[in-house]
Amino acid sequence: MLSAHDQVASLLHLDSSHSGDSVTRRLSARFADAWRERHGTSGYRYRDLAADPVPPISPAYCALGRRVEKNGFVPPAKVDALIETEAEEREWGMTLPLVEQLTGAGTVLIGAPMYNFSVPASLKAWIDRITFPGAYTDPDTGESVLRDKRIVVVTARGGAYGPGTPQENFDFQEPYLRAYFGKLGVAEDGVTFVNAEMTLAGLVPHLARFRGMAAESLAVAWEAVIDLASR
């Protein structure tokens, strides 16, 4: 178990973009650089979910999860006793390290481009695997062990999806991730989004008139990640 100080000085950095010219990768890298300048490198952990994907969950994962639920959401340390097959053992062997990485990090930084109004499949595979029954419930208090976690999500959207925009209702990215981490028990003010919008304006001809807006949005996002990393 990490001390409170060690958790504060630890960063789990995840990228999920499949693009070679990724805005979210540039922004998340700037956050990570600024964070390491302040905290050093020992507490930094990185995974590229596109290059090193998390395996999708299997029927054995689901079977083990259901058995855990039937036994009252036992904590991760006691899941081994409920494993019945080699396939379940393999699934748990892939799952537990990811759960421990999440619970052990003081800050979780996620680079999440908008793909088809939502998150990339690479990020969803990580979400599906770490969402194991009982993994984040303190067995003594019943509270979430993630309640004090800080989640920083850096997004890039080809268009504009903010409040008041015509496509506001097509944003299934930020509302989904807010609801997801909230359901895991992260405090509402523990989840922060940095959104760079209109990122396709420099590429798509019919969006060319929004290049100024895109540049301004990216500049604001750039300053925001530096500010957040310094806290």
ZADRENDREN-650207 format. One record per residue (C-alpha): residue number from 0; x, y, z. Coordinates in Angstrom, 3 decimals, always signed. Layout:
# residues N
DOZA, resi, u, v, w
DOZA, NUM, X, Y, Z
...
END
This chain:
# residues 231
DOZA, resi, u, v, w
DOZA, 0, +0.000, +0.000, +0.000
DOZA, 1, +1.422, +3.386, -1.009
DOZA, 2, +1.544, +6.176, +1.550
DOZA, 3, -0.552, +9.306, +1.018
DOZA, 4, +2.603, +11.192, +0.033
DOZA, 5, +3.618, +8.540, -2.499
DOZA, 6, +0.163, +8.565, -4.048
DOZA, 7, +0.212, +12.340, -4.460
DOZA, 8, +3.625, +12.105, -6.120
DOZA, 9, +2.539, +9.440, -8.613
DOZA, 10, +1.127, +9.826, -12.102
DOZA, 11, -0.470, +7.206, -14.325
DOZA, 12, -0.357, +8.533, -17.892
DOZA, 13, -2.482, +6.873, -20.572
DOZA, 14, -2.678, +7.760, -24.261
DOZA, 15, -5.316, +6.277, -26.548
DOZA, 16, -4.983, +8.087, -29.867
DOZA, 17, -4.177, +6.078, -33.008
DOZA, 18, -3.103, +9.186, -34.907
DOZA, 19, +0.503, +9.903, -35.776
DOZA, 20, -0.204, +13.625, -35.424
DOZA, 21, -2.168, +13.540, -32.210
DOZA, 22, -3.232, +16.668, -30.365
DOZA, 23, -4.049, +14.703, -27.222
DOZA, 24, -0.602, +13.107, -27.215
DOZA, 25, +1.070, +16.497, -27.452
DOZA, 26, -1.062, +17.936, -24.678
DOZA, 27, -0.726, +14.941, -22.361
DOZA, 28, +3.043, +14.872, -22.966
DOZA, 29, +3.269, +18.546, -21.955
DOZA, 30, +1.346, +17.791, -18.762
DOZA, 31, +3.653, +14.849, -18.023
DOZA, 32, +6.783, +16.928, -18.679
DOZA, 33, +5.606, +19.661, -16.319
DOZA, 34, +4.577, +17.094, -13.694
DOZA, 35, +7.985, +15.368, -13.806
DOZA, 36, +9.735, +18.719, -13.505
DOZA, 37, +7.989, +19.152, -10.170
DOZA, 38, +7.797, +15.593, -8.813
DOZA, 39, +10.638, +13.723, -10.515
DOZA, 40, +10.381, +10.535, -12.562
DOZA, 41, +10.145, +7.764, -9.971
DOZA, 42, +6.370, +7.978, -9.587
DOZA, 43, +5.616, +8.237, -13.305
DOZA, 44, +3.959, +5.341, -15.170
DOZA, 45, +3.007, +5.421, -18.853
DOZA, 46, +1.018, +3.189, -21.184
DOZA, 47, +0.205, +3.749, -24.811
DOZA, 48, -3.141, +1.975, -25.133
DOZA, 49, -2.988, +2.084, -28.926
DOZA, 50, +0.517, +0.612, -29.288
DOZA, 51, +0.206, -1.656, -26.236
DOZA, 52, -3.511, -2.453, -26.076
DOZA, 53, -5.290, -3.929, -23.106
DOZA, 54, -6.785, -7.304, -24.130
DOZA, 55, -10.588, -7.227, -24.344
DOZA, 56, -12.423, -9.034, -21.584
DOZA, 57, -13.507, -12.628, -22.170
DOZA, 58, -16.235, -14.976, -20.928
DOZA, 59, -13.819, -16.155, -18.207
DOZA, 60, -13.441, -12.563, -16.965
DOZA, 61, -17.223, -12.235, -16.802
DOZA, 62, -17.631, -15.585, -15.043
DOZA, 63, -15.125, -14.622, -12.369
DOZA, 64, -16.706, -11.218, -11.965
DOZA, 65, -20.154, -12.708, -11.464
DOZA, 66, -18.794, -15.124, -8.854
DOZA, 67, -17.210, -12.205, -6.996
DOZA, 68, -20.531, -10.361, -7.070
DOZA, 69, -22.341, -13.392, -5.657
DOZA, 70, -19.877, -13.448, -2.758
DOZA, 71, -20.523, -9.838, -1.825
DOZA, 72, -17.920, -7.930, -3.850
DOZA, 73, -14.834, -9.338, -2.162
DOZA, 74, -11.693, -7.131, -2.252
DOZA, 75, -8.995, -7.803, -4.860
DOZA, 76, -6.748, -9.513, -2.302
DOZA, 77, -9.331, -12.298, -1.898
DOZA, 78, -10.268, -12.843, -5.547
DOZA, 79, -7.640, -15.579, -5.998
DOZA, 80, -9.635, -17.845, -3.688
DOZA, 81, -12.627, -17.685, -6.050
DOZA, 82, -10.784, -18.567, -9.276
DOZA, 83, -11.907, -21.906, -10.703
DOZA, 84, -10.223, -22.232, -14.109
DOZA, 85, -6.923, -21.466, -15.813
DOZA, 86, -8.729, -19.038, -18.102
DOZA, 87, -10.039, -17.113, -15.085
DOZA, 88, -6.543, -17.078, -13.601
DOZA, 89, -5.171, -15.579, -16.821
DOZA, 90, -7.889, -12.943, -16.882
DOZA, 91, -7.268, -11.955, -13.287
DOZA, 92, -3.526, -11.888, -13.942
DOZA, 93, -4.117, -9.295, -16.659
DOZA, 94, -6.619, -7.321, -14.587
DOZA, 95, -5.104, -6.991, -11.107
DOZA, 96, -1.960, -5.056, -12.189
DOZA, 97, -4.128, -2.477, -13.969
DOZA, 98, -6.393, -2.125, -10.941
DOZA, 99, -3.346, -1.648, -8.712
DOZA, 100, -1.884, +0.955, -11.073
DOZA, 101, -5.116, +2.928, -10.894
DOZA, 102, -5.538, +2.708, -7.131
DOZA, 103, -1.860, +3.512, -6.555
DOZA, 104, -1.765, +6.681, -8.634
DOZA, 105, -2.445, +10.080, -7.143
DOZA, 106, -3.233, +11.524, -10.564
DOZA, 107, -4.488, +9.709, -13.650
DOZA, 108, -3.845, +11.537, -16.914
DOZA, 109, -5.818, +10.329, -19.937
DOZA, 110, -5.316, +11.446, -23.511
DOZA, 111, -8.685, +10.793, -25.150
DOZA, 112, -9.470, +12.002, -28.660
DOZA, 113, -13.103, +12.020, -29.718
DOZA, 114, -13.801, +9.151, -32.101
DOZA, 115, -17.315, +9.084, -33.545
DOZA, 116, -18.644, +11.265, -30.711
DOZA, 117, -17.162, +9.033, -27.963
DOZA, 118, -13.850, +7.538, -26.790
DOZA, 119, -11.434, +5.279, -28.716
DOZA, 120, -11.864, +1.519, -28.457
DOZA, 121, -8.368, +1.318, -26.971
DOZA, 122, -9.490, +3.392, -23.988
DOZA, 123, -12.778, +1.520, -23.697
DOZA, 124, -10.885, -1.798, -23.489
DOZA, 125, -8.906, -0.432, -20.525
DOZA, 126, -12.118, +0.783, -18.893
DOZA, 127, -13.847, -2.559, -19.374
DOZA, 128, -10.959, -4.490, -17.817
DOZA, 129, -10.362, -2.298, -14.778
DOZA, 130, -14.077, -2.184, -13.924
DOZA, 131, -13.995, -5.361, -11.872
DOZA, 132, -16.668, -5.928, -9.212
DOZA, 133, -15.607, -4.751, -5.765
DOZA, 134, -12.152, -3.617, -6.867
DOZA, 135, -12.579, -0.064, -5.565
DOZA, 136, -14.682, -0.571, -2.445
DOZA, 137, -12.997, -0.312, +0.926
DOZA, 138, -14.136, -3.503, +2.716
DOZA, 139, -14.007, -1.768, +6.102
DOZA, 140, -15.941, +1.403, +5.286
DOZA, 141, -17.831, +0.581, +2.091
DOZA, 142, -16.504, +3.803, +0.561
DOZA, 143, -14.659, +4.060, -2.732
DOZA, 144, -10.875, +3.944, -2.490
DOZA, 145, -10.875, +6.310, -5.485
DOZA, 146, -12.764, +9.116, -3.766
DOZA, 147, -9.658, +11.330, -3.513
DOZA, 148, -8.226, +10.426, -6.924
DOZA, 149, -7.478, +13.208, -9.401
DOZA, 150, -8.444, +12.442, -13.001
DOZA, 151, -7.282, +14.764, -15.779
DOZA, 152, -8.716, +14.022, -19.218
DOZA, 153, -7.188, +15.767, -22.220
DOZA, 154, -9.474, +15.622, -25.238
DOZA, 155, -9.334, +16.689, -28.867
DOZA, 156, -12.435, +17.182, -30.986
DOZA, 157, -12.452, +17.803, -34.707
DOZA, 158, -15.458, +20.093, -34.302
DOZA, 159, -16.990, +22.120, -31.485
DOZA, 160, -19.091, +20.330, -28.871
DOZA, 161, -19.052, +22.727, -25.936
DOZA, 162, -22.120, +24.206, -24.215
DOZA, 163, -24.259, +26.225, -26.603
DOZA, 164, -22.767, +24.778, -29.789
DOZA, 165, -25.008, +23.097, -32.394
DOZA, 166, -23.312, +19.734, -31.711
DOZA, 167, -23.430, +19.891, -27.913
DOZA, 168, -25.836, +16.944, -27.762
DOZA, 169, -23.454, +14.800, -29.838
DOZA, 170, -20.808, +14.815, -27.114
DOZA, 171, -20.836, +11.303, -25.665
DOZA, 172, -17.192, +11.629, -24.624
DOZA, 173, -17.003, +14.002, -21.661
DOZA, 174, -20.425, +13.108, -20.174
DOZA, 175, -19.581, +9.408, -20.442
DOZA, 176, -16.199, +9.710, -18.720
DOZA, 177, -17.604, +12.005, -16.023
DOZA, 178, -20.382, +9.511, -15.312
DOZA, 179, -17.983, +6.572, -15.395
DOZA, 180, -15.442, +7.937, -12.926
DOZA, 181, -18.238, +9.298, -10.771
DOZA, 182, -19.760, +5.830, -10.598
DOZA, 183, -16.385, +4.439, -9.503
DOZA, 184, -16.503, +6.899, -6.621
DOZA, 185, -14.179, +9.674, -7.769
DOZA, 186, -15.344, +12.988, -6.330
DOZA, 187, -17.095, +15.268, -8.817
DOZA, 188, -14.438, +17.951, -8.434
DOZA, 189, -11.728, +15.325, -8.862
DOZA, 190, -12.364, +14.993, -12.597
DOZA, 191, -11.038, +17.768, -14.839
DOZA, 192, -11.329, +18.051, -18.620
DOZA, 193, -9.097, +20.015, -20.963
DOZA, 194, -10.748, +20.151, -24.384
DOZA, 195, -9.042, +21.260, -27.589
DOZA, 196, -11.768, +21.868, -30.187
DOZA, 197, -11.984, +22.398, -33.946
DOZA, 198, -8.755, +20.434, -34.428
DOZA, 199, -9.761, +19.506, -38.005
DOZA, 200, -10.006, +23.142, -39.077
DOZA, 201, -6.490, +23.105, -40.492
DOZA, 202, -7.177, +19.958, -42.510
DOZA, 203, -10.782, +19.981, -43.722
DOZA, 204, -11.533, +22.728, -46.288
DOZA, 205, -15.076, +23.475, -45.165
DOZA, 206, -13.799, +24.119, -41.610
DOZA, 207, -11.040, +26.510, -42.685
DOZA, 208, -12.950, +29.534, -41.392
DOZA, 209, -12.584, +28.129, -37.870
DOZA, 210, -8.790, +28.004, -37.867
DOZA, 211, -8.559, +30.985, -35.551
DOZA, 212, -10.950, +29.334, -33.122
DOZA, 213, -8.918, +26.118, -33.283
DOZA, 214, -5.661, +27.932, -32.575
DOZA, 215, -7.187, +29.767, -29.632
DOZA, 216, -8.682, +26.574, -28.199
DOZA, 217, -5.359, +24.753, -28.470
DOZA, 218, -3.479, +27.643, -26.838
DOZA, 219, -5.919, +27.678, -23.912
DOZA, 220, -5.602, +23.890, -23.552
DOZA, 221, -1.806, +24.126, -23.630
DOZA, 222, -1.779, +26.631, -20.766
DOZA, 223, -4.375, +24.605, -18.846
DOZA, 224, -2.326, +21.393, -18.819
DOZA, 225, +0.744, +23.266, -17.590
DOZA, 226, -1.307, +24.857, -14.809
DOZA, 227, -2.906, +21.563, -13.777
DOZA, 228, +0.429, +19.746, -13.716
DOZA, 229, +1.846, +22.306, -11.328
DOZA, 230, -0.796, +21.681, -8.670
END
